[in-house]
């Protein structure tokens, strides 16, 4: 069994992570810590787990040894305070290291559709991509890997209401602008890792969705090949990935809510040469906690879908 610890237990990411991990067949959730009073029952702050989990947050005494820690609050301060052994694997969901990854850096970028081979070989520290960055990168990864991103990218991000919460606080005004800037910078940084020649401007704008958990992006750019070739590239690229699927119809919320799936819809305008790639996913799962569990599965040699056969809403 993989022994797990979670920090930032009061955050949305940690709550979703807890709900997934307590039902994971290969995981033992050993401890949770966060900004709550010592001795707080976890089921009093994480909805939906009454009768399934008796853990106490911030337990007295030393924390038990674990194989992996999921960091859901500020990793820069938390990791020093925990004093973890060097062999403990770290999966950071806080975004603290999303511009600090690369071949010569200790952190690896936790997007398996981009770096799966790297993640399964002796990786110790992984940073989980930002939510909008995840969807945006999944939307264009086949083009980048084929060196075909050679025009400006216009990214429109629509966030469900829960996605406007960052560490439990409502974003608004300048905070949204700062978040959008950080996501754009992350997309640019990651794309240069995939396509070294990529030097095009990227714009990213944010709007709000009525749905609570959905995140949708539409990425528009010039595309030199016809729609049949585009579809073939996307099908081939994602053929052996477990959670990304190309669909021919418009995507509805119920297709992705409460799942770890990202669905992609391609729309090529042959008159203008513009390709619009729509990517839709659950903000808290594929955009955060579900992706983190997927990465854990890779790190420990489990099947990628272990613990992630999750039920969609259906309506």
C-alpha positions in Angstrom: 0.0 0.0 0.0 1.1 3.6 -0.7 1.1 5.6 2.5 -0.1 9.1 1.8 -0.1 12.5 3.6 -1.9 15.6 2.6 -1.2 19.3 3.5 -3.7 22.2 3.2 -6.6 20.0 4.2 -9.0 23.0 4.3 -8.6 23.7 0.6 -10.8 22.6 -2.3 -8.0 20.6 -3.9 -7.3 18.7 -0.7 -11.0 18.0 -0.1 -11.3 16.5 -3.6 -8.1 14.6 -3.2 -9.3 13.1 0.0 -12.6 11.9 -1.6 -10.6 10.2 -4.3 -7.8 8.7 -2.2 -10.0 7.1 0.5 -11.5 4.9 -2.2 -8.2 4.2 -4.0 -7.5 0.4 -3.8 -3.7 0.9 -3.3 -3.6 3.9 -0.9 -3.6 4.3 2.8 -4.3 7.9 3.8 -2.1 8.3 7.0 -2.4 11.9 7.9 -3.7 15.3 6.9 -2.6 18.7 8.1 -3.7 22.3 7.5 -5.0 25.6 8.8 -7.7 24.1 11.1 -7.7 23.6 14.9 -5.8 20.5 16.1 -8.1 17.5 16.5 -10.6 18.6 13.9 -12.4 15.6 12.3 -11.7 15.5 8.6 -15.3 14.6 7.8 -16.4 17.9 9.4 -14.5 20.0 6.8 -14.6 17.6 3.8 -18.1 17.0 2.6 -19.3 13.6 1.4 -16.9 11.3 3.5 -19.0 10.8 6.6 -18.9 7.0 7.4 -15.9 6.5 5.2 -13.0 8.3 7.0 -12.2 8.8 10.7 -9.0 10.8 10.3 -8.2 13.7 12.5 -6.6 16.8 11.0 -3.4 18.0 12.7 -3.0 15.0 15.0 -0.9 15.2 18.1 2.7 13.9 18.0 5.0 13.2 15.1 3.4 12.5 11.7 3.8 8.9 10.5 6.2 8.1 7.7 4.6 8.2 4.2 5.7 7.4 0.7 4.2 10.5 -0.9 2.9 13.9 0.3 0.3 15.9 -1.7 1.0 19.6 -1.0 -2.2 21.7 -1.4 -1.0 24.9 0.2 2.1 27.0 -0.2 4.8 24.4 -0.9 7.7 26.9 -0.3 6.9 27.1 3.4 5.2 23.8 4.1 8.0 21.5 2.8 10.5 23.0 5.2 8.3 22.6 8.2 7.5 18.9 7.5 11.2 17.9 7.4 10.5 14.9 5.1 13.0 12.2 4.3 14.8 12.6 1.0 13.1 9.5 -0.4 9.5 10.9 0.2 7.9 11.8 -3.1 6.3 15.2 -3.3 3.3 16.1 -5.6 2.7 19.9 -5.4 -0.8 21.1 -6.3 -0.1 24.7 -5.1 1.4 26.0 -8.4 4.5 27.1 -6.5 6.9 25.3 -9.0 5.0 25.5 -12.3 7.7 27.7 -13.8 10.6 25.8 -12.2 10.6 22.6 -14.1 12.9 21.2 -16.7 15.6 18.6 -17.4 18.1 20.2 -15.0 15.7 21.2 -12.3 14.4 19.0 -9.4 10.7 19.5 -10.3 9.0 17.6 -13.1 5.9 19.0 -14.8 2.9 16.8 -13.9 1.2 16.6 -17.3 1.4 12.9 -18.3 0.2 13.6 -21.8 3.4 15.7 -22.2 6.0 13.9 -20.1 4.7 10.4 -19.3 8.1 8.7 -19.9 9.9 11.1 -17.6 7.4 10.7 -14.8 7.7 6.9 -14.6 11.5 6.9 -14.2 12.8 7.8 -10.7 10.9 11.1 -10.4 10.8 12.5 -6.8 9.1 15.9 -7.1 6.2 16.7 -9.4 4.4 20.0 -9.8 0.8 19.8 -11.0 -0.1 22.2 -13.8 -2.5 25.1 -13.3 -6.1 24.3 -14.3 -6.4 26.6 -17.3 -2.8 25.7 -18.4 -3.7 22.0 -18.3 -6.7 22.4 -20.6 -4.9 24.8 -22.9 -1.9 22.5 -23.2 -4.0 19.4 -23.9 -5.8 21.4 -26.6 -2.6 22.1 -28.5 -0.1 19.4 -27.5 -0.4 17.3 -30.7 0.3 20.5 -32.8 3.3 21.4 -30.6 4.8 17.9 -30.8 4.5 18.1 -34.6 6.2 21.6 -34.6 3.0 23.2 -36.0 2.4 26.0 -33.6 3.6 28.9 -35.7 1.0 31.6 -35.2 -0.4 33.6 -32.3 -2.6 31.7 -29.8 -5.8 33.2 -28.6 -7.0 31.3 -25.5 -10.5 31.9 -24.0 -11.0 30.3 -20.6 -14.5 29.8 -19.1 -14.5 28.8 -15.4 -17.2 27.3 -13.3 -18.0 29.1 -10.0 -15.8 26.7 -7.9 -12.9 27.5 -10.1 -13.0 31.1 -9.0 -11.9 29.9 -5.5 -8.2 29.8 -5.0 -7.3 28.1 -1.7 -10.9 28.8 -0.5 -10.9 32.5 -1.3 -13.1 34.1 -4.0 -11.0 35.6 -6.7 -12.1 38.9 -8.1 -10.9 42.0 -10.0 -7.1 42.1 -10.2 -6.8 38.6 -8.6 -8.5 37.2 -11.7 -6.1 39.2 -14.0 -3.1 37.9 -12.0 -4.3 34.3 -12.2 -4.9 34.6 -15.9 -1.4 36.1 -16.4 0.2 33.2 -14.4 -1.7 30.6 -16.5 -0.6 32.3 -19.7 3.0 32.3 -18.6 2.8 28.7 -17.7 1.4 27.8 -21.1 4.2 29.7 -22.8 6.9 28.1 -20.7 5.5 24.5 -21.2 5.1 25.0 -24.9 8.7 26.0 -25.3 9.6 22.7 -23.7 7.6 20.8 -26.3 8.4 23.0 -29.4 11.7 24.8 -28.9 10.9 27.0 -31.9 7.7 28.3 -30.4 8.0 32.1 -30.0 4.4 33.3 -30.8 2.4 35.7 -28.6 -0.2 34.1 -26.4 -3.3 35.9 -25.1 -5.5 34.4 -22.4 -8.9 35.9 -21.2 -11.2 34.6 -18.5 -15.0 34.5 -18.2 -17.3 32.7 -15.7 -19.5 29.7 -16.4 -22.8 29.0 -14.6 -21.7 25.4 -14.0 -19.8 24.8 -10.7 -17.1 22.4 -11.6 -16.5 22.8 -15.4 -13.5 24.4 -17.0 -13.6 25.0 -20.8 -11.1 26.5 -23.1 -11.2 27.5 -26.7 -7.7 27.9 -28.3 -7.7 29.5 -31.8 -4.7 29.7 -34.1 -3.8 29.5 -37.8 -3.4 25.9 -39.0 -1.7 25.0 -42.3 -3.1 21.5 -42.7 -6.7 20.4 -43.6 -9.2 19.2 -41.0 -8.7 15.5 -41.9 -5.0 15.7 -41.2 -5.6 17.6 -37.9 -8.0 15.0 -36.7 -5.6 12.3 -37.6 -2.8 14.0 -35.6 -5.0 14.3 -32.5 -6.3 10.8 -32.8 -2.8 9.4 -33.0 -1.3 11.5 -30.3 -4.0 10.7 -27.7 -4.5 7.1 -28.8 -2.6 5.5 -25.9 -3.6 8.1 -23.2 -6.3 7.1 -20.8 -8.1 10.3 -20.0 -8.2 12.5 -23.2 -10.7 11.8 -25.9 -11.6 13.5 -29.2 -15.3 13.9 -29.9 -17.2 15.0 -33.0 -20.1 16.8 -31.2 -20.2 19.8 -28.9 -19.2 18.8 -25.4 -21.8 19.2 -22.6 -21.1 19.6 -18.9 -22.4 16.1 -18.0 -19.7 14.5 -20.2 -16.9 15.5 -17.9 -18.2 16.5 -14.4 -17.0 14.2 -11.7 -14.6 12.4 -14.0 -10.9 12.7 -14.8 -11.6 13.1 -18.5 -10.7 15.9 -20.8 -12.8 16.0 -24.0 -11.6 17.8 -27.1 -13.6 19.0 -30.0 -11.9 20.3 -33.2 -13.4 23.1 -35.4 -11.4 24.0 -38.5 -12.5 26.9 -40.8 -11.1 26.1 -44.2 -11.8 29.6 -45.5 -9.8 31.4 -42.9 -7.4 28.6 -42.0 -8.2 29.1 -38.3 -8.4 26.0 -36.1 -10.4 26.3 -32.8 -9.7 23.6 -30.3 -12.3 23.2 -27.5 -11.2 21.4 -24.4 -13.6 20.7 -21.4 -12.8 19.1 -18.1 -13.7 19.0 -14.4 -11.7 21.7 -12.7 -11.2 19.8 -9.5 -10.4 16.4 -11.0 -8.6 16.5 -14.3 -7.6 20.1 -13.5 -6.2 19.3 -10.1 -6.8 16.4 -7.7 -7.6 13.7 -10.3 -4.5 14.6 -12.3 -2.4 14.5 -9.1 -3.7 10.9 -8.4 -2.9 10.0 -12.0 0.7 11.2 -11.5 1.0 9.2 -8.2 -0.1 6.1 -10.1 2.6 6.6 -12.6 5.3 7.3 -10.0 4.5 4.0 -8.2 4.0 1.8 -11.2 0.2 1.4 -10.9 -2.3 1.3 -13.8 -3.0 4.9 -14.8 -6.7 4.6 -14.1 -6.4 3.0 -10.6 -8.8 4.8 -8.3 -10.0 7.1 -11.1 -12.9 5.2 -12.5 -15.2 8.0 -11.4 -18.9 8.5 -12.1 -20.1 11.3 -14.3 -23.1 13.4 -13.4 -25.3 12.1 -16.3 -27.5 15.2 -16.3 
